Amino acid sequence: MLKIAELNLYPLKSCAQISLDQAAVGPLGLEGDRRWMVVDPNGRFMTGREQPKLLSIRAQPSIHGIGLSARGCKTLDVPFPDAGMRRPVQVWSSQVLAAWTTVADAWLSALLGAPATLVYMDKSARRPTDPRYSQAHDQVSFADGFPVLLTTKASLADLNARLDTPVGMERFRANIVVSGDLEPYQEDHSRGFEIDGLRFDNVKPCARCVFTTLDAETLIFDPAREPLKTLSTYRRAQPGKILFGVNLIARQFGTLHVGAPVRLLD
């Protein structure tokens, strides 16, 4: 039997993982996932690829906004921005008119050692998914490309059997982790999933980057570029993409629970 082994939330793009027992699912994926983002003075998104200290931030959503904490920093409560305070921000090739606030500027800039501002994707902000892989009305938050990322323990076990030093699933920043009787990378070949009674389309495998080589505890990139280096020897696709996990779009909305059943749709 396949089941949900983990549900993970990343309220701020590139922040520390929050593990949940249950999670609501809507058009943008898990409720509250990657709705906040740090940008530079030009409005360009900042991630752990260039700013590893973002991974040290624990972002806790609340009914009033978000709480930010990090080692050596005082906890900061940030209220939701005024809906009238909007600015264009860039995340990959997308431009989004996001709500923004200066409340966290000093806190973030001191932590990162560079000017930074916090922005929020409210209900008025719109960011379409890549139309090559989705439907016209599909939207995504500040996630890299699609609303939900799924990985499996079988695939991680296969990877770790090839590594000198095993890595944890947190390296791959998945929203849903599935356990059970699966072949490694079997998730790649399913057209979708029924997860806790909700249907998800499997739109494409997830291409991985240097972020997978960043240790969440030390905030240091692996000098040997693992696990990306090993993945590149057997999980490389054209044009030059290294794959692990799959991107999903929810077609039914509701609540997911850890331990609930998962079924691959052929």
C-alpha positions as CSV (number, residue, x, y, z in Angstrom):
1,M,0.0,0.0,0.0
2,L,1.2,3.5,-0.9
3,K,0.7,6.3,1.7
4,I,1.6,9.8,2.5
5,A,4.8,9.7,4.6
6,E,5.4,13.4,4.8
7,L,3.6,16.7,4.2
8,N,5.9,19.7,4.1
9,L,5.3,23.4,3.9
10,Y,7.7,26.2,2.9
11,P,5.8,29.5,3.7
12,L,8.7,31.6,2.5
13,K,10.5,30.7,-0.7
14,S,13.8,29.0,0.2
15,C,13.1,28.9,4.0
16,A,13.3,26.0,6.4
17,Q,10.9,23.1,6.0
18,I,7.8,22.8,8.2
19,S,6.5,19.3,8.6
20,L,2.7,18.9,9.0
21,D,0.3,16.2,10.0
22,Q,-2.4,17.5,7.6
23,A,-2.6,20.2,4.9
24,A,-5.3,21.9,3.0
25,V,-4.9,21.9,-0.8
26,G,-6.2,24.6,-3.2
27,P,-5.4,25.9,-6.7
28,L,-1.9,27.1,-5.6
29,G,-1.0,23.8,-3.9
30,L,-0.7,23.4,-0.1
31,E,-2.3,26.3,1.7
32,G,0.3,28.9,2.6
33,D,3.1,27.3,0.6
34,R,5.6,29.7,-0.8
35,R,3.3,32.7,-0.6
36,W,6.1,34.9,0.7
37,M,9.4,35.7,-1.0
38,V,12.5,37.8,-0.5
39,V,13.5,40.1,-3.3
40,D,16.4,42.4,-4.0
41,P,16.1,46.2,-4.6
42,N,15.3,45.5,-8.2
43,G,12.4,43.2,-7.3
44,R,14.3,40.1,-8.4
45,F,13.7,36.9,-6.3
46,M,16.4,35.8,-3.9
47,T,16.8,32.1,-3.2
48,G,19.1,29.7,-1.2
49,R,21.1,29.1,-4.4
50,E,22.7,32.6,-4.0
51,Q,21.8,33.3,-0.3
52,P,22.2,30.1,1.7
53,K,21.1,31.9,4.9
54,L,17.6,32.0,3.7
55,L,17.4,28.3,4.5
56,S,18.1,29.1,8.2
57,I,14.8,31.1,8.4
58,R,11.9,29.4,10.0
59,A,8.7,31.1,8.7
60,Q,5.5,30.5,10.6
61,P,2.2,31.6,9.1
62,S,-0.4,33.1,11.3
63,I,-3.9,34.7,10.9
64,H,-2.2,38.1,10.9
65,G,0.8,37.4,8.6
66,I,4.0,35.6,9.2
67,G,6.6,35.2,11.9
68,L,10.3,35.0,11.0
69,S,13.0,33.5,13.2
70,A,16.6,32.4,12.6
71,R,19.6,31.5,14.7
72,G,21.0,34.5,16.4
73,C,18.1,36.8,15.4
74,K,15.2,38.1,17.3
75,T,11.8,36.8,16.2
76,L,10.0,39.2,13.9
77,D,6.2,39.3,13.4
78,V,5.3,40.6,9.9
79,P,1.6,41.6,9.3
80,F,0.1,41.0,5.9
81,P,0.9,43.9,3.6
82,D,-1.7,46.5,2.6
83,A,-3.3,45.3,-0.6
84,G,-2.7,48.8,-2.1
85,M,1.1,48.4,-1.6
86,R,2.0,46.6,-4.8
87,R,5.2,46.2,-6.9
88,P,6.3,44.1,-9.8
89,V,8.6,41.3,-8.8
90,Q,10.5,38.8,-10.9
91,V,10.6,35.0,-10.2
92,W,12.4,33.2,-13.0
93,S,10.7,34.3,-16.2
94,S,7.5,35.4,-14.5
95,Q,6.6,38.9,-13.4
96,V,4.1,39.2,-10.6
97,L,2.4,42.3,-9.2
98,A,2.8,41.4,-5.5
99,A,2.0,43.0,-2.2
100,W,5.0,44.2,-0.3
101,T,6.1,45.5,3.1
102,T,9.1,47.2,4.5
103,V,8.6,45.8,8.0
104,A,11.2,43.0,7.5
105,D,13.7,45.0,5.5
106,A,16.2,45.6,8.3
107,W,15.8,42.1,9.7
108,L,16.4,40.4,6.4
109,S,19.1,42.7,5.2
110,A,21.1,42.1,8.4
111,L,20.8,38.4,8.2
112,L,21.6,38.1,4.5
113,G,24.2,40.9,4.4
114,A,22.5,42.5,1.4
115,P,19.4,44.8,0.9
116,A,16.3,42.7,0.9
117,T,12.5,43.2,1.0
118,L,9.6,40.8,1.7
119,V,6.7,40.4,-0.7
120,Y,3.5,38.5,-0.5
121,M,1.3,36.7,-3.0
122,D,-2.2,37.7,-2.0
123,K,-5.5,36.8,-3.8
124,S,-5.0,39.6,-6.3
125,A,-1.6,38.4,-7.5
126,R,-1.5,36.1,-10.5
127,R,1.2,33.9,-11.8
128,P,0.3,31.4,-14.6
129,T,2.0,28.0,-14.8
130,D,4.0,27.1,-17.9
131,P,1.3,26.6,-20.6
132,R,3.3,23.8,-22.3
133,Y,2.4,21.5,-19.3
134,S,-0.8,22.8,-17.9
135,Q,-4.2,24.3,-18.5
136,A,-5.0,27.9,-19.3
137,H,-6.4,28.7,-15.9
138,D,-3.6,27.0,-13.8
139,Q,-1.7,29.2,-11.3
140,V,1.3,28.8,-9.1
141,S,2.6,30.6,-6.1
142,F,6.3,31.7,-5.7
143,A,7.3,28.0,-6.1
144,D,9.8,27.5,-8.9
145,G,7.3,26.3,-11.5
146,F,4.3,24.3,-10.3
147,P,2.0,24.1,-7.3
148,V,3.0,20.8,-5.7
149,L,6.2,18.7,-5.7
150,L,6.1,15.0,-4.9
151,T,9.0,12.6,-4.2
152,T,9.1,9.0,-3.0
153,K,11.1,7.2,-0.4
154,A,11.9,4.4,-3.0
155,S,13.7,6.9,-5.2
156,L,15.6,8.4,-2.4
157,A,16.7,4.9,-1.2
158,D,18.0,4.1,-4.7
159,L,19.9,7.4,-4.8
160,N,21.4,6.8,-1.3
161,A,22.6,3.3,-2.3
162,R,24.8,5.1,-4.8
163,L,26.2,7.7,-2.5
164,D,29.1,7.4,-0.1
165,T,27.2,9.7,2.4
166,P,23.4,9.4,2.3
167,V,21.3,12.5,2.2
168,G,17.8,13.2,3.7
169,M,14.7,14.0,1.8
170,E,14.8,17.6,3.0
171,R,17.4,18.2,0.2
172,F,14.6,17.9,-2.3
173,R,12.1,20.2,-0.7
174,A,9.0,18.2,-1.5
175,N,5.5,19.0,-0.4
176,I,4.4,15.4,-0.5
177,V,6.6,12.3,0.2
178,V,5.2,8.9,-0.6
179,S,6.2,5.6,0.9
180,G,5.3,2.0,0.1
181,D,5.8,-0.6,-2.5
182,L,7.1,1.4,-5.5
183,E,9.9,0.9,-7.9
184,P,12.5,3.7,-7.8
185,Y,11.3,6.6,-10.1
186,Q,8.1,4.8,-10.9
187,E,6.4,8.2,-10.1
188,D,7.8,9.6,-13.3
189,H,5.6,7.4,-15.5
190,S,2.2,7.9,-13.9
191,R,-0.2,10.3,-15.5
192,G,-1.3,11.4,-12.1
193,F,-2.1,10.4,-8.5
194,E,-5.1,10.0,-6.2
195,I,-3.9,11.2,-2.9
196,D,-6.2,11.0,0.1
197,G,-9.1,10.9,-2.3
198,L,-7.9,14.0,-4.3
199,R,-6.8,13.9,-7.9
200,F,-3.5,15.4,-9.0
201,D,-2.1,15.6,-12.6
202,N,1.5,14.7,-13.0
203,V,2.7,17.4,-15.4
204,K,6.4,16.8,-15.6
205,P,9.5,15.5,-13.8
206,C,11.3,18.1,-11.6
207,A,14.7,19.3,-12.8
208,R,17.1,19.8,-9.9
209,C,19.8,22.3,-9.2
210,V,22.6,23.2,-6.9
211,F,20.1,23.8,-4.0
212,T,20.1,20.0,-3.5
213,T,23.8,20.2,-2.5
214,L,23.1,22.7,0.4
215,D,23.2,21.3,3.9
216,A,20.4,22.7,6.0
217,E,22.3,22.5,9.2
218,T,25.7,23.9,8.2
219,L,24.4,26.1,5.3
220,I,27.4,24.9,3.3
221,F,27.3,23.6,-0.3
222,D,28.8,20.2,-0.7
223,P,32.2,20.6,-2.4
224,A,31.7,17.4,-4.3
225,R,28.3,18.7,-5.5
226,E,26.5,15.7,-4.1
227,P,23.8,14.4,-4.5
228,L,23.6,16.3,-7.8
229,K,26.8,14.8,-9.2
230,T,25.6,11.2,-8.7
231,L,22.1,12.0,-10.0
232,S,23.7,13.4,-13.1
233,T,25.2,10.0,-14.0
234,Y,21.8,8.2,-14.4
235,R,19.0,10.8,-14.1
236,R,20.0,13.2,-16.8
237,A,17.4,14.2,-19.4
238,Q,17.7,16.4,-22.5
239,P,18.5,19.2,-22.6
240,G,20.9,18.7,-19.7
241,K,18.3,18.4,-16.9
242,I,18.9,16.3,-13.8
243,L,15.6,14.8,-12.5
244,F,14.3,13.9,-9.1
245,G,10.6,14.0,-8.1
246,V,7.6,15.1,-10.1
247,N,5.6,18.4,-10.4
248,L,1.8,18.1,-9.8
249,I,-1.3,20.3,-10.2
250,A,-4.3,19.5,-8.0
251,R,-7.6,18.9,-9.8
252,Q,-9.6,18.4,-6.7
253,F,-9.3,20.4,-3.5
254,G,-9.6,19.3,0.2
255,T,-7.3,18.2,3.0
256,L,-4.4,15.7,3.0
257,H,-3.4,13.7,6.0
258,V,-0.1,11.9,6.8
259,G,-0.7,8.2,6.5
260,A,-3.6,8.5,4.0
261,P,-3.5,6.3,0.9
262,V,-2.0,7.1,-2.4
263,R,-2.8,5.6,-5.8
264,L,-0.9,6.0,-9.1
265,L,-3.1,6.7,-12.0
266,D,-1.9,4.8,-15.1
